[in-house]
Amino acid sequence: MHVSEAIQQFFASLPARAASVLSSPIGGTLKIDLADGNRTEHWYVTLAPGSAQVSRDEQRQADGVLTLSTELFEKLVTGREAGMAAVLRNEATFSGHVVLFLAFRRFLPPRPDVRDPRNAARDHVRRLA
């Protein structure tokens, strides 16, 4: 199995982006299982305040596991799909400490058609004024 360049770049970018993304007190390792047919690749992301480390070491203990197809994960890391929506549609599964998933999804780009509800409310109030 070969993951796309977008997925490799996403994982490579996590350590540098962690300081701006992870400010809350978080700690633990998230195992991401990318399934493609009957093969699965394992990625481990260890999160701490201001820090993210990525590993392929299968001996690591995970505090949470996110399982999804490689194709869906590529859509998540390129902003074409939303992580929470994929879990709610049961296209991805998560088990373990949910706080790790919630923190990890901060690294994912927003879909281009999604607006922050606070900005939408401000725009609505401006139009009323």
N, C-alpha and C positions, 0 to 999 in steps of 0.2 A: 504494500500500500504506500502511496506517495501523497503527502499532504501538499496543498497548493502553496505557492509563494506567499499569498495573502495570509494564510494561517501561520506560516513560519515567521513572517515579519511581525505579525500580531504578538506571538509569544516572545520574540526577540525584543519588542518594544516595552514589555511590561516593567522590567526593572527601572528603566529611565523614567517612566510615566508614574510610578508608584507614589512618589513624594507629593505630586499634585492631586492624585486620585484617592489615596488612602490616608485620611486624616483622623478617622475615628479609631478608637481602641479595638483592633481586630487582631486575631491571631489564629493560625491554623493552616492546614494543607488541604487544598482542593484537588482531587483527582479528576481529570477530564478524559473520558473514554470516547474516542472518535471511532465509530463503527462504519465499516465499508464492506458490505457483503458479510462474509464470515470471518473477516479480520478486524481487529481492534487495536488502535494505537493509544497509548497511555501517556498523558502529560500531567505533571504535578506542578501546581502553583502554590507556593508557600507565601501566605500574606501576613504582614505585620504592619503596624502604623508606619506609613511612609516607605514601605519596603515590599517588594515582590520578587521572589526567586522562582525560576522555571527550571524543571529537571525532567529527565526521562527515566530516572532511577526507579525501577519497579519494586524496589525493596522498601520504599517509603510507606509509612503509615498515613492514611488519609482520614481527615475529619469529615469530609463530605465528598460525594461522587456525583458528577454531572455526566450523563450518558446521552449521546446524540449521534446522528450521522455526520460524517465528515462534510457532506454537502450542506447540511443545515448550519454547521459551525462556520463554514466559509461565509454563508449568508449573514450570520451574526457579526462576524469580525469585519465585514465590509458594509454593514449598516443596512442591508437589504431585508433583514428580519429582526424582530425583537426577542430577546431572551426570555422574558417573563411570559410573553404570548406563546412562545414555543412550548414552554413547560405547561401552561394552562391548556393548550391543545393536545397535550400528551405526546408531542413530537420529540420532546426531550424529557428525561427524568432526572430528578435530583433526590438524593438521600443524604442524611447527615445533618450537620449544622447549617441551617438555612442562611444564617448571617454571612457565611462564606460566599454563598451564591449571590446574595444581594450585594456584597462588596465587590465581587468579581465582575458583576454586570456593569459596574461603573466604568470599567475599561472598554466596554463595547460601545461603538458609535451609535448615535440615535438614527433611526430611520429618517430619510429626508422628508417624508410626509408627516412626521410627528412634531407637534408643537408643544412647548411647555404650557400647561394649563394656566399658569400664572400670567404668562405673556398674553394668552388668548383673552383672559379676563380683563387685563389692562387695556387691550385693544378695543374690547367691547365697551368699556367705560368711556374711553376717549370718543368713540363714535356717538355715544349718548349725550356727551357734553356739548 
